[in-house]
Amino acid sequence: MHNKEINNKSLSPIFIIGAPRSGTTIVYQYLAAVFEVVYINNLWAMMPNIYPLKKSWLKKNAPYETNNYYGNSLSLFGTQEGGSIFRRWFSEGDTDHCESLSHKNIKDMRNYFGKVSNKANKPILIKNGRNSVRLIALMKIFPNARYIFIERNPLDVAQSIVNGRIQLMSDKNQNWTVKPKEWKSIETLPYPEQVASQVFFINKHIQTAKELIPAEAKIIIEYSEFCVHPFKVISRISEKWNDLIIRNNLPEYIVEASYTASSKKSLPCDVLKRISDELDKLEYNEMNQ
């Protein structure tokens, strides 16, 4: 399948993929600030039909930010998930899982992002949490796309999702994030087992799709490694994909940046044990199928 809407193969999208709360947002913020790329930002998400027409906006580099709120940066030109954009093609339902789109939606999606990349003459960097369960569809839509996979300890991911439920929903039993294909079968589980299953099945989908992607089109980043020295990881990406250009004259505070990869356990011990036990059980069942 040839992507006619993108003239230059190197301008095909680059997707940042990982389970929710795995560190994809901070990686997105850093990559968008360091590389010469187009990226979805808060202003674009507010004006999804007008923003792509403004070449001067598309040419803007992302600001360097370290603060975000559950997927989105705080400034006008800061990175954004782009949910309002992706809803043009992906409907919301009982699950976020999707393996195919209509021919019309495929053509429209290619055309939308292709025009942006061609106008800016830069690849577009995309991070949307729900893309973690849309990978099969994305591979069909953009055969030349590249993927940056972020991996983090599943127990830390699950704990962060529970904390997000408390902060965003004021209810640890209320989901706020990605629903895998298996959601209906886990929806009524108690929240520790439900969140463990949610993380497991999202990661399972990512792993299944990742194995189908050629080695030259994917890079795997361990979140804790990225936090220690982000620029070293960036340099490794640039070495593999040498058409991805690092911005000139980056300030030292960006080159020398580091982050704290928190693994501190904040949930009660009995809850953490239940999450850990469920993750182990699911992994064991998967290995012995």
C-alpha positions in Angstrom: 0.0 0.0 0.0 1.6 3.2 -1.1 1.1 6.4 0.8 0.5 8.9 -2.0 -0.3 11.8 0.4 3.2 12.0 1.7 5.7 12.9 -1.0 8.9 12.1 0.9 9.2 8.7 2.7 11.2 10.3 5.5 8.3 12.6 6.2 6.0 9.7 7.3 4.8 10.0 10.9 6.8 8.9 13.9 4.6 7.5 16.6 5.5 7.4 20.3 3.9 4.3 21.8 3.5 3.0 25.3 1.0 2.1 27.9 -0.6 5.1 29.7 1.6 6.4 32.5 4.7 4.7 31.0 6.6 8.0 30.4 5.4 8.7 26.9 4.5 12.3 27.6 7.8 13.4 29.0 9.6 11.6 26.1 7.2 13.4 23.6 8.0 16.8 25.2 11.7 16.3 25.0 11.8 14.9 21.5 9.6 17.6 20.2 11.9 20.2 21.7 15.1 18.6 20.4 14.3 17.4 17.0 13.2 19.3 13.8 9.7 17.9 13.7 6.1 19.0 13.5 4.1 18.1 16.6 0.5 18.4 17.8 0.2 21.2 20.4 -2.6 22.8 22.4 -3.3 25.5 19.9 -3.6 22.9 17.1 -5.9 20.8 19.2 -8.2 23.8 19.7 -8.1 24.6 15.9 -7.7 21.3 14.1 -8.9 22.6 10.8 -7.2 26.0 10.8 -3.8 25.2 12.4 -2.5 23.0 9.6 -3.0 25.9 7.1 -0.6 28.2 8.9 2.9 27.3 7.7 4.6 29.7 10.2 2.9 27.8 13.0 3.9 24.4 11.6 7.5 25.6 11.4 7.6 26.5 15.1 9.8 24.4 17.4 8.3 23.1 20.6 9.2 24.8 23.8 11.2 22.9 26.3 8.8 21.9 29.1 9.0 19.4 31.9 5.5 20.0 33.4 2.4 18.3 32.0 -1.0 17.2 33.2 -1.9 13.6 32.2 -0.7 13.7 28.6 -0.8 17.4 27.8 1.6 20.3 28.2 0.5 23.5 29.8 1.6 26.2 27.3 -0.2 27.2 24.1 2.5 25.6 21.8 3.2 22.8 24.2 2.7 19.2 23.2 -0.8 17.7 23.1 -2.4 14.3 22.7 -4.6 15.6 19.9 -7.7 13.7 20.9 -9.9 16.2 19.1 -8.0 15.4 15.9 -8.0 11.6 16.2 -11.7 11.5 16.8 -12.1 12.5 13.2 -11.2 8.9 12.3 -11.4 6.8 15.4 -14.8 6.5 17.1 -15.2 6.2 20.9 -17.0 3.1 22.1 -16.8 0.2 24.6 -13.1 -0.1 23.7 -10.4 2.0 22.2 -9.1 -1.0 20.2 -9.1 -0.6 16.5 -7.5 -2.7 13.7 -8.9 -1.0 10.6 -10.6 2.1 9.3 -12.8 2.7 6.3 -11.1 3.5 3.0 -12.5 7.1 3.3 -11.0 7.6 6.8 -7.7 6.1 5.7 -7.4 8.5 2.8 -8.5 11.5 4.9 -6.0 10.7 7.7 -3.1 10.3 5.3 -4.1 13.4 3.5 -4.4 15.4 6.8 -1.0 14.5 8.2 0.7 14.3 4.8 -0.2 17.9 4.0 1.2 19.0 7.3 4.5 17.2 6.8 4.9 18.3 3.2 4.1 22.0 4.1 6.6 22.1 7.0 9.1 19.8 5.2 9.5 17.9 8.5 8.2 14.6 9.8 5.3 14.7 12.3 5.9 13.4 15.8 2.7 12.0 17.3 1.8 10.8 20.8 -1.7 9.8 21.7 -2.3 7.2 24.4 -5.1 5.4 22.6 -2.7 4.7 19.7 -1.3 1.9 21.9 -4.3 -0.2 21.0 -4.6 1.1 17.4 -1.2 -0.1 16.2 -2.5 -2.6 13.7 -4.7 0.1 12.1 -1.8 2.6 12.1 0.5 0.1 10.3 -2.0 -0.2 7.5 -2.7 3.5 7.2 1.0 4.5 7.3 3.1 1.7 5.9 6.3 3.8 6.1 5.7 5.1 9.7 8.3 4.7 12.4 7.7 3.9 16.0 9.4 4.8 19.3 8.3 2.3 22.0 8.5 3.4 25.7 8.7 0.6 28.3 8.3 0.9 32.0 7.8 -1.5 34.9 4.1 -2.6 34.7 3.6 -2.3 38.5 4.8 1.3 38.4 2.4 1.9 35.4 -0.5 0.3 37.2 0.1 2.3 40.4 0.3 5.6 38.4 -3.1 4.7 36.7 -4.7 4.2 40.1 -3.3 7.5 41.3 -4.7 9.1 38.2 -8.1 7.7 38.9 -8.0 9.2 42.4 -6.8 12.6 41.1 -8.9 12.9 38.0 -12.0 11.0 38.8 -12.0 11.1 42.7 -12.8 7.4 42.5 -10.3 4.6 42.1 -13.0 2.4 40.6 -13.6 4.9 37.7 -11.5 4.4 34.6 -10.1 7.5 32.8 -7.7 6.1 30.2 -7.1 3.5 27.5 -9.6 0.6 27.3 -8.1 -2.5 25.6 -10.0 -4.9 23.4 -10.6 -7.1 26.5 -12.2 -4.3 28.5 -15.7 -5.9 28.8 -14.2 -9.0 30.3 -12.3 -7.0 33.0 -14.7 -4.1 33.6 -16.4 -5.6 36.6 -13.2 -6.7 38.4 -12.2 -5.0 41.6 -10.0 -2.1 40.8 -6.6 -3.6 41.7 -7.2 -6.6 39.4 -8.9 -4.5 36.8 -6.0 -2.0 36.5 -3.4 -4.9 36.4 -5.4 -6.5 33.6 -5.7 -3.2 31.8 -1.9 -2.7 31.8 -1.3 -6.3 30.9 -3.6 -6.3 27.9 -2.5 -2.9 26.6 1.1 -4.1 26.8 0.2 -7.4 25.1 -1.3 -5.6 22.2 1.7 -3.4 21.9 4.0 -6.4 22.0 2.0 -8.3 19.4 2.1 -5.3 17.0 5.7 -4.5 17.7 6.8 -7.9 16.5 5.3 -7.1 13.1 7.2 -3.9 12.6 10.6 -4.2 10.8 13.7 -3.5 13.0 14.6 -0.5 11.0 11.3 1.1 11.7 11.3 0.8 15.5 13.3 1.9 18.5 12.7 0.7 22.1 13.4 3.0 25.0 13.4 2.0 28.6 11.8 4.8 30.6 14.3 4.7 33.5 17.2 4.8 31.0 15.7 7.8 29.3 15.3 9.7 32.6 19.0 9.3 33.4 20.3 11.0 30.3 17.6 11.9 27.7 20.0 13.5 25.2 22.1 10.3 25.0 18.9 8.4 24.1 18.1 11.1 21.5 21.5 10.8 20.0 20.9 7.0 19.6 17.7 7.7 17.8 19.4 10.2 15.5 22.1 7.8 14.7 19.6 5.1 13.6 17.4 7.5 11.7 19.8 10.0 10.3 17.1 12.0 8.5 15.8 13.0 12.0 17.7 16.2 12.6 18.7 17.6 16.1 18.1 21.3 16.4 21.1 23.6 16.2 22.4 25.5 19.2 20.5 23.6 21.9 21.0 25.2 25.3 23.1 23.3 27.8 20.2 22.8 30.2 18.4 20.7 27.5 21.5 18.7 26.5 22.3 18.1 30.2 18.7 17.5 31.3 17.7 14.5 33.5 14.5 13.4 35.1 13.4 11.5 38.2 12.0 8.1 37.3 9.9 7.5 40.3 9.4 4.0 41.5 8.3 5.0 45.0 5.3 2.9 46.1 2.4 5.2 47.2 -0.5 2.7 47.3 -1.2 0.5 50.4 0.9 -2.6 50.5 -2.1 -4.9 50.2 -3.3 -3.2 47.0 0.2 -3.3 45.5 0.4 -7.0 46.3 -3.0 -7.7 44.6 -1.9 -5.8 41.5 1.5 -7.6 41.4 -0.1 -11.0 41.9 -2.6 -10.3 39.1 0.2 -9.3 36.8 2.1 -12.4 37.6 -1.0 -14.6 37.1 -1.8 -13.1 33.7 1.9 -13.4 32.6 1.9 -17.1 33.8 -1.3 -17.9 32.0 0.0 -16.2 28.8 3.2 -18.3 28.9 1.4 -21.5 29.5 -1.3 -21.2 26.8 
